[in-house]
Amino acid sequence: MHDVTCSECGVQTQVPFKPTEGRPVYCKDCYQKHKPKREGF
């Protein structure tokens, strides 16, 4: 697990992957707002 700061709300969280520099990382709540909408589900 990697410690990160959410790019949107600033909360400290952990992610199971190494963050890529230059790409936003979101906490669980913010990720739900940003994840792509899936059609047909």
C-alpha positions as CSV (number, residue, x, y, z in Angstrom):
1,M,0.0,0.0,0.0
2,H,1.2,3.5,-0.8
3,D,0.3,6.6,1.3
4,V,-1.1,9.4,-0.9
5,T,-3.0,12.7,-0.6
6,C,-6.3,12.9,-2.5
7,S,-5.9,15.2,-5.5
8,E,-9.4,16.6,-4.9
9,C,-10.2,16.9,-1.2
10,G,-6.7,16.6,0.3
11,V,-7.4,13.7,2.7
12,Q,-4.6,11.2,3.4
13,T,-5.4,7.8,2.1
14,Q,-3.7,4.6,0.8
15,V,-3.8,3.0,-2.6
16,P,-2.7,-0.5,-3.7
17,F,-0.7,0.8,-6.6
18,K,2.3,3.1,-7.0
19,P,1.0,6.5,-8.1
20,T,2.2,7.8,-11.4
21,E,3.7,11.3,-11.3
22,G,1.4,13.9,-13.1
23,R,-1.8,11.8,-12.7
24,P,-4.4,12.6,-10.0
25,V,-5.0,10.1,-7.2
26,Y,-8.4,10.1,-5.4
27,C,-9.7,8.8,-2.1
28,K,-12.5,6.3,-2.2
29,D,-15.2,9.0,-2.0
30,C,-13.8,11.2,-4.7
31,Y,-13.0,8.3,-7.0
32,Q,-16.7,7.4,-7.0
33,K,-17.4,10.9,-8.3
34,H,-14.8,10.7,-11.0
35,K,-15.0,7.1,-12.3
36,P,-16.3,6.7,-15.8
37,K,-20.0,6.0,-16.2
38,R,-20.7,2.5,-17.5
39,E,-23.5,2.0,-19.9
40,G,-25.8,-0.9,-19.7
41,F,-25.3,-1.9,-16.1
